[in-house]
């Protein structure tokens, strides 16, 4: 059953990659396009090994840093799309993300001094789980920041960007929770973590396949609920003032 689900995940990632390419959206979502290709290849490579095998560990250890890099790139790409008219906010956000990831990795390294529940897959895999949690948590914080901006301020974007932001936020939050379970509960959670990860992957890919298309680029949309209080001009003025202030700081 697990192999069937993994096959569906690989197929979904491949189909979504092809759609992005043939629709031309791969130019706009370049990091996401590469992330999907790598994600499909990574799942194919580990599908032939059991999670307890030495070969699986080697493939995972070698490929996971690439996934971390691509994940950070995807988040920066989202920041750029959401804040394309607010370069000051984007610049500060970009550097803040780098600092947050560095701080998270440092805190993770310090935590390894303390006793750790190993996974029966070796010390290195356990360390990778901690690093994965730190990186993903940092990404979640910044993706949630994007969502807060979109719900508080009347920023108009196309539907694809909004859907992409929401889905990726949920995706990384779920994956971070999975690795939190692995680093705190140990080996006994590996099978459950695998099921959760597969469910999250299927849900995210399914949503992207349904919602992410060429038509979504032409549909302006706001994430800010219609029932929230008005004062849109005042809110936009506040956002513009903050952006100008940050832009001056970054150029100083």
N, C-alpha and C positions, 0 to 999 in steps of 0.2 A: 504493500500500500504506500509506504514511504517513497519507494522508487517511482511509483506512478505520479505522486504529487510533485516530486522533484522534476519529473519529465514535463509536467504541466507548467511548472515555474520556468524552466529553461525555454519551453516553447513560447510562453507569454512574453518573456524578455526578448526573445528573437523577433517575434512578430511586432512588438512595440518598437524595437530598434529599426526594423524595416520600414514601419510606417513613418517614423520620424525622418528617415533618410529620403524616402520617395515623396514625402510631402514637403521636403525642404526645411522642416523644423529642426533638423540636426544642426543647422547653422546657428539658430537662435539658442538652442539648448545643447550646446556642444559638450559641456561637461557631463550632462545627464546622458547623452547619447553614448559617450565612451564608458560611463558607469554601467549602463545596461549591457553593452557588449562584454565588458569584463565580468559582470555579474553572471551572465549566461555561461561564459567559458569557465569560470570558477566552479559553478555548480556542476558542469559536465565533468570537470577534472576530479572532483571529490566524490562524484556519484559512484565511481567504480571501486571505491575503497570504503571499508567500514570505519566508523568514527574511532575505533580502538586500535586501528592498524598504524604502523610506523609510517607507511607511505602517505596516509591521510594527514598525519601531523606535519610531515615535511611540506606537502602541497599547501596546507593551510597556513603554516608559518611563513612560507615564502610569498604567498599571494596576499595575505592580509594587510601588510603595510601599503600595498598598492590600492586596496579598497579604502583604507583610511585617507590616503591622498586624494582619491577621486571623490570621496564623500565630502571632504573639506572644500574641494573645488566646486562641487554641486551647490553647496550652501552659499559660497561666495558668488556663484552665478545667480542664484536666487536673489541675493542681496542686491546685486547689480540691476536685475530686472525690476525689482520692487522699488528701488531707490534711484532709478535712472535719472530722475529730475532733482535728486537731492544728493549731490556728490559729497557734500560735507558729512552727512549722516553715513553715507556708504563708506567713505574713507575711514572714519572713526570706528565704524562697525567692523570693517575688515581687520584693522590692527587689533581691536579688542578681541576678536575671535582667535587670532594667533596667540595673543597673550593668555587667553582663557585655556586654550588647548595645552600650551606649555605648562601653565600652572597645574592643570589637571593631571598631566603626565608626571610632573614633579611630585604632586601629592600621592599619586599611585605608587611611585617608586619608594617614597617614605613609608607607605602602608605595607610594603613588602617586607619591611624589617620585622613587622609583627607576625605572629603565627598565622598561617594561611591554610585554608582547606584546599588541598590539592585535588585534582580531578582524576587521578589514576592514569592520566595521560602525560605525566611528567611536569616538572616545575616550570619549564618554558611555556607550556600551554596555559598554565595558571596565570603566569605573568602577562601573557597576551590577553587573557580575559579581562584583567584589571585595566590594561592599557585601552582595550576596546571600550570598556565602560566609561573611562575618563574622556576619550575623544567623542564618543556618541553623546555623552551628557552635555559636553560643551556645545555640540552642534544643536542639540535639542533646545538649549537655553536661547541660542541665537535665532533659531527658527520660530520659537514661541515669541521672541521679541518682534519678529516680522509680523506675526499674526496679531499681536497687540497693536502695532502701528496700523494695521489694516482695519482692525475693528474699532479703534478709537478715532482715527482720522479718515475723512472722506476721500481717500486716495482711489482714483479710478484706474483700473488696470484691465487687461484682457482676461477672459475667463481662464485660459490656460495657466497663466501665472498664478492666479489665486488658487486654482485646484492643485497645482504643483506644490505650492507652499503648504497647503493644508495636509496633503497626503504625505509629503516628506516629513513634516513635523510629527504626525502620528506614527509613521514608520520608524523614525529614529527613537522616539520615546519608547516604543514597544521593544525595539532591539536593545536599547539601553537597559530596560527592565529585565530582559532575558539574561544579559551578562551580569547584572546585579545578582540574580538568582544563582548563577554559576559560581560567582566569586564568594558568595556567602553561604550557600547550601552545599556546594561541592558536587561530587560525582553523581549523586543520586538524582540530580535535577537535569542531567544531560539529555535524557530521552524526552522529558517534558519540554525542555528548552527547544529541542529540535522540532517538536510538533508546533509549538507556539511560533517559532521562526517561519516555518512553512506556511502557517495560516496567515501571518502578517505579510509575507511575500506575495501570496496569492491575492490577498485583499488589495494590496497596493497596486500590483500589476493589473488586476481587473479594473480598478478605478481609473488608472491611467489609460487603459485600452478604450474604455467607454468615453471618458471625458476629454482626453488630450488629443486634439485633432486640429486640422487647419482652420475649420470654422471658429474654433475657440479663440483664435488670434484676432478675429474681427469683432468679437462680442465684448464691449466694455461692461465692466461689472465692478461692484464694490462689495467688500466683505462686511463693511459696517452695517449692522442691522437697521432696517427702516424705522423701527420703533424707538431707536435711541434719540435723545434730545437733539435739537437742531444746532444752530450756531456754526454751520459749516464754514462760513467765511472766516470767522474768528479762529477756528481750529486750524484751518489752512494757513492763516497768518502766523499762528504760533509755530507751526511746523516749518514754515519758510524762514522765520526769524532764527529758530534753532539751527537750521541748516546753514544759513549765512554765517552765524557765529562760529560753528564748527569748521566751516570752510576757511574762515580767516585764521583759525588756530592751526589747521593743517598746513596752510600755506606760509605761516609765519616762520 
